Structure formats: C-alpha cells, structure tokens
Amino acid sequence: MRTEGMELDPAKSPEEIEARSFALIEAEIPEPRPFTGALWRVARRCVHTAGDTAIVADLRLNRESMKAGLAALERGCTVYTDTRMAAAGLPPRRLRPLGVSVTALPELPGLEEIAVRRGITRARAAMEAVAEKLDGQIIVVGNAPTALLALLESLEAGAPPPALIIGMPVGFVNAAQSKRLLAQSPWPHFTLLGRRGGSAVAAACVNALAELALERLRLRRGENGGFLPA
C-alpha cells in the first residue's frame, strides 16, 4: 500500500485503537472541558462514535440524568430503542452482566397497519404503544424525531417517565426542534442539539453508562480497577 505523504498510526489491536482514539480526542479538546469525571467519559464516547470533536459543544449531559441512568442499568432495566441499528450497537457483553435487556421498537407487531391507518410514522406508532411501559426504563431515540415528539407528548399527558431519555435523532425535519423540546423538559435526558445525532451516537451513551455501571459492580464485589463517577 502506497502511503507517501501520509503517516499511519501504529495502533493495531481494538484496545490500542480505542485508547489512541481517546488520547487524540483529549488532545483536541483540552482542559478545561465542558464535562468532567464520569460525565466526560460519556461525552468522549459520543465524540469517538461520531468521529467529530465539534459535537461536544452541542451535547447536553448532566449528572442527575447520568445517576438516574446508572441506577436503572444497575437494577436490570429494559433499554428501548427506536431502531434496530441502535439495538445492534448495544453489545450483550456490556449489558448481560447487569441483567439489562434491549427491545427494538420496530420489532413490535402491527406497526405498519397502525401507521397506515392513522397516517403517522411507524416510529410514532411504536412509541405510543409502549409509552405506558417506560416507567424506570431507558429509552434511546437516535433516528426518528416523530418518536421523540410522541414520547414527550405522552409524558405531558401523564405517562410514567423513563429513568433516562437519550434523545439524539438525526435529520432535517423536526430533529433539532424535538431535541430542543427535550432539553427544555423536566425529565432526565441526554441530547445532542441541532441536526446531528444518530443511532450510533445515542447507543454510545448507553455503552458509556454500562461501562461505568460494570465498574461500580466490580467495586462492590471487591475487585480492582473500578471507577466511581465523580
């Protein structure tokens, strides 16, 4: 392979590549950073997944929401995702030890019929179908603004709130608006303002939280190498 004028990074293994990626991110976003401690680890994972350090300015993460998400994972909650892609981005090796299950909303039966009959998206139909079941669970919206809007409407109507809403739909039609509404809401949430987002970035938040939860679990078991979030 010809690499004239190009310097390849020597990192080869998955562990080396991830560590090197994090080091580059931290070099490009020097201290003082917008987030610290465990919250920075969530933000860093989002930046890593997006491949874009610029998103850090539009991330809206807070410690109370992080604590709520960690508590939900530690009690073995269900993570609901608006796409199969987001569900695929949540590896069982991280979630199974916590007793966490994943449900992709597109797998629910009868969505196409409901969507066609009512003239709405399948994503909205799915969110409306599970709105009353989200109490204490985690909901991940990385693709469909209509799903996030449906969730917010259901909560305003009195549906029980999830432990954490990760709302990061991507796109041009109501993506930015739905996330702005989420950011203004009283419910625990992580979001990425503007048009950017996506299933992978939304799933990255869960993966970062799961890593933290596993470390806390190891600490409680007396194992070494754990990290308690600041």
VOGU-3710 file (C-alpha; in Angstrom, 3 decimals, decimal comma):
1> mrtegmeldp> 0,000/0,000/0,000  1,424/3,367/-1,005  1,442/5,862/1,888  3,646/8,664/0,559  2,849/11,887/2,371  0,683/10,041/4,884  1,610/8,859/8,369  -0,291/5,811/9,568  -0,939/5,396/13,272  0,806/2,274/14,636
11> akspeeiear> -2,198/1,195/16,754  -3,477/-2,200/15,578  -5,498/-4,052/18,208  -9,027/-2,919/19,157  -7,795/-1,919/22,604  -4,890/0,089/21,190  -7,089/1,797/18,626  -9,670/2,808/21,230  -7,029/4,075/23,656  -5,314/6,002/20,887
21> sfalieaeip> -8,643/7,464/19,744  -9,431/8,663/23,252  -5,978/10,195/23,563  -6,454/12,102/20,309  -9,882/13,312/21,425  -8,473/14,579/24,696  -5,640/16,315/22,890  -8,118/18,081/20,598  -10,438/19,006/23,487  -8,001/20,169/26,171
31> eprpftgalw> -8,916/21,058/29,711  -10,915/22,813/30,969  -13,515/20,659/29,206  -17,275/21,124/29,184  -17,641/17,890/31,166  -15,548/16,254/33,874  -15,197/12,892/35,582  -17,623/10,194/34,530  -19,680/12,647/32,508  -16,632/13,333/30,352
41> rvarrcvhta> -16,401/9,618/29,675  -19,941/9,687/28,297  -19,170/12,750/26,182  -15,889/11,263/24,972  -17,639/8,078/23,876  -20,134/10,156/21,885  -17,336/12,118/20,217  -15,485/8,898/19,438  -18,562/7,338/17,851  -19,388/10,430/15,806
51> gdtaivadlr> -15,763/10,972/14,763  -16,360/14,669/15,344  -14,947/16,656/18,267  -17,175/19,622/17,342  -20,282/17,898/18,711  -19,089/18,371/22,286  -20,370/21,962/22,225  -23,910/20,756/21,487  -24,019/17,819/23,875  -26,372/18,305/26,776
61> lnresmkagl> -25,421/15,901/29,548  -25,891/16,336/33,286  -25,011/14,431/36,425  -28,538/13,879/37,715  -29,536/12,233/34,436  -26,352/10,158/34,490  -27,099/8,959/38,019  -30,655/8,036/37,013  -29,385/6,084/34,013  -26,776/4,262/36,079
71> aalergctvy> -29,335/3,321/38,706  -31,649/1,949/36,019  -28,896/-0,161/34,472  -27,803/-1,455/37,865  -31,292/-2,710/38,656  -31,520/-4,514/35,306  -33,824/-2,250/33,340  -35,002/-2,615/29,758  -33,462/-0,357/27,127  -35,966/0,522/24,397
81> tdtrmaaagl> -34,551/1,737/21,083  -36,300/3,420/18,175  -34,248/1,476/15,607  -32,746/-1,948/15,154  -29,458/-0,194/14,447  -29,364/1,337/17,916  -30,186/-2,039/19,445  -27,378/-3,644/17,433  -25,000/-1,047/18,876  -25,578/-2,335/22,414
91> pprrlrplgv> -23,394/-5,450/22,787  -24,645/-8,120/25,213  -21,170/-8,386/26,774  -21,786/-4,995/28,393  -25,458/-5,392/29,279  -25,898/-9,064/30,146  -23,809/-8,908/33,373  -26,136/-6,146/34,572  -29,285/-8,104/33,741  -30,280/-5,464/31,188
101> svtalpelpg> -32,413/-6,382/28,186  -32,881/-4,496/24,907  -36,132/-4,085/22,981  -36,072/-2,571/19,486  -39,416/-0,856/18,955  -39,585/-1,702/15,215  -39,974/-5,351/16,283  -43,381/-4,662/17,822  -46,208/-6,338/15,873  -48,808/-4,463/13,871
111> leeiavrrgi> -46,953/-1,163/13,493  -47,340/-0,924/9,730  -51,113/-1,327/9,903  -51,434/1,278/12,654  -49,161/3,755/10,862  -51,008/3,440/7,551  -54,448/3,664/9,152  -53,573/6,797/11,133  -51,224/8,398/8,610  -48,290/8,511/11,043
121> traraameav> -44,784/7,059/11,102  -44,089/3,578/12,409  -41,748/5,186/14,942  -44,553/7,301/16,403  -46,905/4,324/16,469  -44,309/2,256/18,304  -43,579/4,939/20,886  -47,265/5,465/21,583  -47,660/1,709/22,036  -45,026/1,484/24,783
131> aekldgqiiv> -45,422/4,897/26,435  -47,156/3,432/29,491  -44,445/0,773/29,951  -41,403/3,059/30,204  -41,531/3,779/33,921  -37,962/3,451/35,223  -36,586/2,186/31,909  -34,185/3,793/29,416  -35,416/4,960/26,020  -32,977/5,594/23,163
141> vgnaptalla> -34,095/7,686/20,181  -31,368/8,077/17,582  -33,262/8,260/14,320  -36,882/9,374/14,460  -37,908/12,841/15,668  -41,513/11,646/15,474  -40,728/9,047/18,147  -39,197/11,639/20,451  -42,109/14,029/19,929  -44,588/11,213/20,648
151> llesleagap> -42,736/10,387/23,861  -42,743/13,998/25,042  -46,454/14,316/24,257  -47,210/11,129/26,199  -45,228/12,337/29,198  -47,012/15,672/29,173  -50,294/13,742/29,125  -49,279/11,891/32,290  -47,442/8,761/31,138  -44,902/7,464/33,685
161> ppaliigmpv> -41,426/8,858/32,887  -38,448/6,747/31,896  -35,391/6,765/34,132  -33,453/8,340/31,261  -34,306/9,593/27,781  -31,429/9,570/25,324  -32,811/11,707/22,531  -30,457/12,219/19,615  -32,466/11,883/16,386  -30,648/12,980/13,261
171> gfvnaaqskr> -32,061/14,847/10,279  -33,618/17,986/8,871  -37,330/17,695/9,698  -38,043/18,312/13,398  -34,793/16,722/14,590  -33,436/19,969/16,040  -36,871/21,024/17,284  -37,609/17,759/19,077  -34,245/17,843/20,839  -34,702/21,450/21,877
181> llaqspwphf> -38,040/20,480/23,436  -36,359/17,591/25,235  -33,617/19,898/26,526  -36,306/22,190/27,943  -38,238/19,334/29,566  -38,102/18,326/33,249  -37,349/14,657/32,569  -33,841/13,139/32,907  -32,212/13,220/29,491  -29,100/13,322/27,350
191> tllgrrggsa> -29,318/15,037/23,991  -27,287/16,499/21,141  -28,713/19,771/19,922  -29,075/20,583/16,235  -29,405/18,293/13,236  -26,590/15,926/14,118  -27,096/12,717/16,055  -27,947/9,191/15,032  -28,482/5,699/16,391  -24,792/5,017/16,903
201> vaaacvnala> -24,192/8,156/18,977  -27,325/7,551/21,051  -26,255/3,957/21,693  -22,800/5,222/22,679  -24,357/6,926/25,697  -25,757/3,621/26,925  -22,438/1,878/26,325  -20,567/4,510/28,327  -23,059/4,230/31,179  -22,886/0,426/31,070
211> elalerlrlr> -19,088/0,545/31,380  -19,436/2,774/34,432  -22,101/0,511/35,936  -19,911/-2,551/35,440  -17,017/-0,805/37,154  -19,243/0,090/40,088  -20,375/-3,546/40,232  -16,772/-4,735/40,332  -16,018/-2,274/43,150  -18,902/-3,625/45,200
221> rgenggflpa> -17,555/-7,117/44,664  -14,140/-6,002/45,867  -12,467/-6,351/42,513  -9,699/-3,972/41,477  -9,794/-1,402/38,724  -13,212/0,093/39,359  -14,082/3,727/38,890  -16,743/5,564/40,814  -18,203/8,502/38,901  -17,471/11,948/40,285
//
